[in-house]
Amino acid sequence: LHSSLMREFTAIVSLALPSSRVVACPLGTEFMVQKPTISITHLGCEKNRIDTEHMIGLLLQADYPVTLDESIADYVVVNTCSFIQAAREESVRTLVELAEAGKKIVIAGCMAQHFQEQLLEELPEAVALVGTGDYQTIVDVINRVEQGDRVIAVTPTPTFIADEELPRYRTTTEAVAYLRVAEGCDYRCAFCIIPHLRGDQRSRSIESIVTEAHRLAAEGVQEIVLISQITTNYGLDRYGKPMLAELLRALGAVDVPWIRIHYAYPTGLTSEVIQAMGEVPNVLPYLDLPLQHSHPDVLKAMNRPWQSQVNDRVLDNIKAALPEAVMRTTFIVGFPGETEAHFQHLLEFVERHQFDHVGAFTFSPEEGTPAFNLPNPVDAEVMADRLHRLMSLQQPIAHRRNQAQVGRIVDVLIEGEHPETGLKVGRSARFAPEVDGVVYVEGAARLGTLVPVRITDAEVYDLRGCVVNHAALNPESAS
């Protein structure tokens, strides 16, 4: 299913006829100089995905052939993730496999920003490093590598953020696009390496974001997902105050049915933002709240002491103002010093608020963060047990939330087809791309369209339903 969600690079010049340029010879004859073929491997989050999409767009603009097939590529660009240990391990495995295959590798993204010297020492196959604030230089990097240089394009403190003018080739389904409203983070959570890897927050202008949103709508996009590290802080650095409410109202004029917000810190969910979410028709009442924990002591150790004072109040306000709101959150279990009493507090918090979707992770000590050397580490077996207990608590809650959808007619964005059953696969508004469940749909429906679906069954994470025809929606017109 994941591979089916990748758009084919239909706009790319056929590899059988690779892009080339004509160079004049001293004798007046001409010959064709073929540019090297580039493959790009994307790892990590949606922010990394957008960086990858810009690199593809820039390479295509410069007439470089781009392919999904690494085996025929002259260079493989790996846009790496370094957020937690598991992500680094995946990145390292990918790099080692490519090196063993004899590929020339350009290492981009968070690992390039994080481990410059180590990567160059350990991987002689790495011909270049491209930092998180330097992906816009990818064409120059490839050009220099072609001249024989080993390139390090890593700005120590990233400050760049792309706008709507930088070329971009989307790798999501045709109907979905991520739209970055800001980059970087001003918070300094004890467990998080992101500010070190991506710099301080820098927001795009409202005009720039709306211009790109209109362009995406013209391309047929049905869902725009607004992303940044802290979307509720959008505009603080540029305008002197958070401007998410104003941005949402401006995006209300864009002809896109769904606009979804990712990474809404509870402290930024002001009454103005909640009101805008309720009043702007195409803004979905879906909130991704990275709460991380519930107990004040643990939040203080995480350097998130402000959060414990607002969690319950903000969640209750959301439920009152947006009774149909879908709430997703993430938690870290096993943070240094977390006791069984702290964990029980978290379980009671989850039981009390009945979240639609919960993601949970065991604590990963990241070198370069304050939490790396904190005392009282939690044993790995205890962390694993707590993770299991938390998700065991959440699963019946998620199932009940899904069961409440049975019998309803909801819009579903059709994104693919199940290879074995032939059922259409899509998402209702309650499911964000890639992180939540899906809806398996019986009946005829075109890819990339929103269709009415009657929900007939609910599983823990997914739903099932059937397409509702026009007559069933409008019984009077059928008489």
C-alpha positions in Angstrom: 0.0 0.0 0.0 2.8 2.4 0.9 4.4 2.0 -2.5 1.0 2.5 -4.2 0.8 5.9 -2.6 3.9 7.1 -4.4 3.1 9.0 -7.5 4.8 7.7 -10.6 7.3 10.2 -12.0 5.3 10.6 -15.1 6.7 14.1 -15.8 10.3 12.8 -15.9 12.0 12.4 -19.2 12.2 8.7 -20.2 15.4 7.1 -19.0 15.8 5.5 -22.4 16.3 9.1 -23.7 18.2 10.7 -20.9 18.4 14.5 -20.7 21.5 15.9 -22.3 23.1 19.2 -23.4 24.8 20.1 -26.6 28.4 21.3 -26.3 30.2 23.1 -29.2 33.6 21.6 -30.1 36.5 23.7 -31.3 36.2 22.2 -34.8 32.6 23.3 -35.0 31.1 19.8 -34.6 28.7 18.9 -31.8 28.3 16.0 -29.5 25.9 15.1 -26.7 27.0 15.2 -23.1 24.7 13.0 -21.0 24.0 14.2 -17.5 24.2 11.6 -14.7 21.0 9.9 -13.5 19.9 10.6 -10.0 17.8 8.6 -7.6 16.5 10.0 -4.3 15.5 7.9 -1.3 13.3 9.6 1.3 13.4 8.7 5.0 11.7 10.3 7.9 9.0 12.9 8.4 6.8 15.1 6.2 9.3 18.0 6.6 12.0 15.7 5.1 9.6 14.7 2.4 9.1 18.4 1.3 12.9 18.8 1.2 13.1 15.8 -1.0 10.4 17.1 -3.3 12.3 20.4 -3.7 15.5 18.5 -4.5 13.6 16.5 -7.2 12.1 19.7 -8.6 15.4 21.5 -8.8 17.2 18.5 -10.4 14.4 18.2 -13.0 14.5 21.9 -13.7 18.3 21.5 -14.3 17.5 18.6 -16.8 18.9 15.9 -14.6 17.2 12.5 -15.2 15.6 11.3 -11.9 14.6 7.7 -11.4 13.0 5.5 -8.7 15.4 2.7 -9.7 18.5 3.0 -7.6 20.2 0.2 -9.6 20.5 2.3 -12.7 21.3 5.6 -11.0 24.8 7.2 -11.1 24.1 8.9 -7.8 21.7 8.1 -5.0 20.7 11.0 -2.8 19.5 9.7 0.7 17.5 12.2 2.6 18.1 10.8 6.1 16.4 11.1 9.5 18.2 11.4 12.8 15.3 12.1 15.2 15.6 9.0 17.3 17.8 5.9 17.4 15.4 3.8 15.4 15.3 6.4 12.6 19.1 6.6 12.6 19.4 2.9 12.4 17.1 2.8 9.3 19.2 5.6 7.7 22.5 3.8 8.4 21.1 0.5 7.0 20.1 2.3 3.8 23.5 3.9 3.5 25.4 0.7 4.1 23.3 -1.2 1.6 24.0 1.4 -1.0 27.7 1.5 -0.2 27.9 -2.3 -0.5 26.2 -2.0 -3.9 29.0 0.3 -5.0 26.8 3.4 -5.3 28.0 7.0 -5.1 26.0 8.5 -2.3 24.9 12.0 -1.5 23.8 12.1 2.2 21.2 14.8 2.8 19.1 15.8 5.7 19.3 15.3 9.4 22.1 12.8 9.6 24.3 15.0 7.3 23.6 17.9 9.7 24.2 15.8 12.8 27.2 13.6 12.0 29.3 15.2 9.3 32.8 14.0 10.2 31.7 10.5 11.2 29.8 10.0 8.0 32.7 11.0 5.8 35.1 8.8 7.7 32.9 5.7 7.8 31.5 5.9 4.2 34.1 6.6 1.5 31.3 6.1 -1.0 29.7 9.4 0.3 30.6 12.0 -2.3 28.7 14.8 -0.7 26.8 15.9 2.4 23.8 18.3 2.2 22.4 19.8 5.4 18.8 20.5 6.4 19.2 24.1 5.4 21.1 23.4 2.2 18.8 21.2 0.0 18.3 24.1 -2.3 21.9 23.8 -3.4 21.5 20.2 -4.7 22.2 21.0 -8.3 25.4 22.9 -7.5 26.4 20.0 -5.3 26.0 17.4 -8.1 27.8 19.7 -10.5 30.8 20.0 -8.2 30.8 16.3 -7.5 30.9 15.7 -11.3 34.0 17.9 -11.3 35.7 15.5 -8.8 35.1 17.4 -5.6 33.9 15.8 -2.3 31.4 18.4 -1.2 30.2 19.4 2.2 27.2 21.7 1.9 26.1 22.0 5.6 25.3 25.4 7.1 26.1 25.1 10.8 22.9 26.9 11.9 20.2 26.4 9.2 18.3 29.5 8.3 16.8 28.7 4.9 13.1 28.1 4.3 11.7 27.4 0.8 8.8 29.5 -0.6 6.4 28.9 -3.4 9.0 30.0 -6.0 11.4 27.0 -5.4 10.7 24.1 -7.8 9.0 21.2 -6.2 7.8 17.8 -7.5 5.3 16.1 -5.2 5.8 12.5 -4.2 2.5 12.0 -2.4 -0.7 10.9 -4.1 -2.1 13.4 -6.5 -4.9 14.4 -4.2 -2.7 15.2 -1.1 0.0 17.7 -0.5 2.0 18.8 2.5 2.4 22.6 2.9 5.2 23.8 5.2 4.2 27.0 7.0 7.4 27.3 9.1 10.7 25.6 9.8 12.7 25.1 12.9 11.8 25.4 16.6 12.3 27.9 19.4 11.5 25.4 22.2 14.2 23.4 23.8 12.6 20.2 25.0 15.1 18.1 26.9 14.6 15.0 24.7 14.6 16.7 21.3 17.4 17.2 18.8 15.3 19.1 16.2 16.4 22.7 17.1 20.0 21.6 16.7 19.3 19.9 13.3 16.9 22.5 11.8 17.5 25.8 13.6 15.1 28.3 15.2 11.6 28.9 13.9 11.2 30.9 10.7 7.8 31.4 9.3 6.7 32.0 5.7 4.4 34.9 5.0 0.7 34.4 4.9 0.7 35.6 1.2 3.4 33.1 0.3 1.5 30.2 1.9 -1.8 31.1 0.3 -0.2 31.5 -3.1 1.2 28.0 -2.9 -2.1 26.6 -1.6 -3.9 28.1 -4.7 -1.4 26.5 -6.9 -1.9 23.1 -5.3 -5.7 23.5 -5.7 -5.2 24.2 -9.4 -3.2 20.9 -9.6 -6.3 19.0 -8.3 -5.2 18.6 -4.7 -8.1 17.7 -2.4 -6.3 17.8 1.0 -3.6 20.2 2.2 -1.7 19.3 5.4 -0.1 22.3 7.1 3.1 21.3 8.8 5.9 22.8 10.9 7.5 21.9 14.2 5.0 23.9 16.1 2.2 25.0 13.8 0.3 26.8 16.6 3.3 29.1 16.9 3.2 30.0 13.2 4.1 33.7 12.6 5.5 34.5 16.0 8.9 35.2 14.6 7.7 37.1 11.6 4.7 39.0 12.9 5.5 39.3 16.6 2.6 37.1 17.6 1.1 33.8 16.6 -1.0 34.2 13.4 -2.4 30.7 12.8 -6.0 31.9 13.2 -5.4 34.6 10.5 -3.7 32.1 8.2 -6.6 29.6 8.5 -9.1 32.3 7.6 -7.0 33.3 4.6 -6.8 29.7 3.5 -10.6 29.5 3.6 -10.6 31.2 0.2 -8.6 28.4 -1.4 -10.7 25.9 -3.4 -9.5 22.8 -1.5 -12.1 20.7 0.4 -9.8 19.6 3.3 -7.1 21.6 5.2 -5.6 19.7 8.1 -3.3 21.0 10.8 -0.4 19.0 12.1 1.5 19.5 15.4 -0.7 21.8 17.4 0.9 22.5 20.8 -1.8 22.9 23.4 -0.4 26.3 24.6 -1.1 27.7 21.1 -4.7 26.6 20.8 -6.1 29.9 21.7 -9.8 30.7 21.6 -9.1 32.5 18.3 -7.6 29.5 16.7 -10.4 27.2 17.9 -13.0 29.7 16.7 -11.3 29.8 13.2 -11.3 26.0 13.0 -15.0 26.0 13.7 -15.8 28.8 11.3 -13.6 28.1 8.2 -15.5 25.4 6.3 -12.5 23.7 4.7 -10.4 23.5 7.9 -10.9 20.1 9.4 -11.6 19.8 13.1 -8.6 17.5 13.5 -5.9 18.2 16.0 -2.5 16.5 16.3 -1.4 17.4 19.8 2.2 16.2 20.7 1.5 16.1 24.5 4.4 13.7 25.3 3.2 13.1 28.9 0.6 14.2 31.5 2.4 14.3 34.8 3.8 17.7 35.9 7.1 16.2 37.2 7.8 14.4 34.0 6.9 17.4 31.9 9.1 19.6 34.0 12.0 17.1 33.4 11.2 17.3 29.7 11.5 21.1 29.9 7.8 21.4 29.1 6.6 22.7 32.5 4.1 25.1 31.1 2.1 22.2 29.4 0.8 20.5 32.6 -1.1 23.7 33.5 -3.1 23.7 30.2 -3.6 20.2 29.1 -6.9 19.3 30.7 -8.3 22.9 30.2 -7.4 23.1 26.6 -8.7 19.6 25.8 -12.0 20.4 27.6 -12.3 23.7 25.7 -11.8 21.9 22.4 -14.5 19.3 23.2 -16.9 22.1 24.1 -16.2 24.3 21.1 -15.6 21.5 18.5 -17.7 18.5 19.7 -16.8 16.6 16.4 -13.1 17.2 16.8 -10.8 14.3 16.2 -7.8 14.3 18.5 -4.5 12.5 18.0 -1.5 12.7 20.4 1.9 11.1 21.0 3.5 10.1 24.3 6.9 9.1 25.5 7.2 6.4 28.1 10.2 5.7 30.1 11.6 9.2 30.3 14.5 9.3 32.9 12.9 9.5 36.4 9.5 8.3 35.3 8.0 6.3 38.2 5.2 3.8 38.2 3.0 6.6 39.8 3.9 8.9 36.9 2.9 6.3 34.4 -0.3 5.6 36.2 -1.1 9.3 35.9 -0.6 9.0 32.2 -2.9 6.0 31.9 -5.6 7.8 33.8 -5.2 10.9 31.6 -5.6 8.7 28.4 -8.7 7.0 29.9 -10.2 10.4 30.8 -9.8 12.1 27.5 -10.5 9.2 25.1 -8.2 10.2 22.2 -9.1 9.0 18.8 -5.5 8.2 17.9 -2.5 7.7 20.1 1.1 7.1 19.1 3.6 6.1 21.8 7.4 5.7 21.9 9.9 4.5 24.4 12.5 7.2 25.4 15.5 7.3 23.1 18.6 9.1 24.6 19.9 11.5 22.0 23.4 12.7 22.2 23.5 16.5 22.3 20.2 16.9 24.2 19.9 17.6 27.9 18.1 14.4 28.5 21.0 12.3 27.3 22.8 12.4 30.7 19.8 12.6 33.0 20.0 10.3 36.1 17.5 7.5 37.0 17.2 5.9 33.5 14.2 3.5 33.2 15.1 -0.1 32.4 14.5 -1.1 28.8 12.2 -4.0 29.8 10.2 -1.6 32.0 9.8 0.8 29.1 8.7 -1.9 26.8 6.1 -3.1 29.3 4.8 0.4 29.8 4.5 0.9 26.1 2.5 -2.3 25.8 0.2 -1.3 28.7 -0.4 2.1 27.3 -1.3 0.8 23.8 -3.4 -2.0 25.3 -5.4 0.7 27.1 -5.8 2.8 24.0 -6.8 0.1 21.5 -10.4 -0.4 22.9 -10.8 3.3 23.1 -9.8 3.7 19.4 -12.1 0.9 18.6 -15.1 2.5 20.3 -14.3 5.8 18.6 -14.3 4.0 15.2 -17.5 2.1 16.0 -19.3 5.4 16.6 -18.8 6.0 12.8 -20.8 2.9 11.8 -24.0 3.9 10.0 -22.7 7.4 9.1 -22.2 8.7 5.6 -18.9 10.4 5.4 -16.7 11.8 2.6 -13.7 9.5 1.8 -10.7 10.6 -0.2 -9.9 7.6 -2.5 -6.1 7.1 -2.7 -5.5 3.5 -3.9 -6.7 0.0 -4.4 -5.9 -3.0 -2.3 -3.8 -5.4 -4.4 -5.5 -8.6 -3.2 -9.1 -7.7 -2.5 -9.6 -5.0 -5.2 -11.3 -2.8 -2.6 -10.6 0.9 -2.9 -8.5 2.4 -0.1 -9.0 5.9 1.2 -9.4 8.1 4.3 -12.2 10.0 6.0 -11.5 13.3 7.6 -10.8 11.6 10.9 -7.7 9.9 9.4 -4.5 11.8 8.6 -2.2 10.5 5.8 0.3 7.8 6.8 -0.1 8.0 10.6 -3.8 7.0 11.1 -6.1 4.3 9.8 -7.8 3.9 6.4 -11.2 3.2 5.0 -11.7 0.1 2.8 -14.4 0.9 0.3 -16.7 -1.3 -1.8 -18.1 0.2 -5.0 -16.9 2.3 -7.9 -14.8 5.4 -7.2 -12.1 7.3 -9.0 -8.7 7.8 -7.5 -8.1 11.3 -6.2 -11.8 12.0 -5.6 -13.9 12.6 -2.5 -16.9 10.2 -2.5 -19.7 9.6 0.0 -19.3 6.3 1.8 -21.6 4.7 4.3 -19.5 3.2 7.1 -20.6 -0.5 7.7 -17.9 -1.9 10.0 -15.2 -0.7 12.3 -11.9 -2.3 13.3 -9.4 -1.0 15.9 -7.7 1.3 13.5 -9.5 1.1 10.2 -13.1 1.4 8.9 -15.0 -0.3 6.1 -17.8 1.0 4.0 -19.6 1.2 0.6 -20.0 4.0 -1.9 -23.4 5.7 -1.6 -24.9 6.6 -5.0 -26.6 9.9 -5.9 -30.1 8.5 -5.6 -29.5 7.2 -2.1 -28.2 10.7 -1.0 -31.2 12.5 -2.7 -34.2 10.1 -2.5 -36.5 12.8 -3.7 -34.7 13.1 -7.0 -35.0 9.4 -7.6 -38.9 9.5 -7.3 
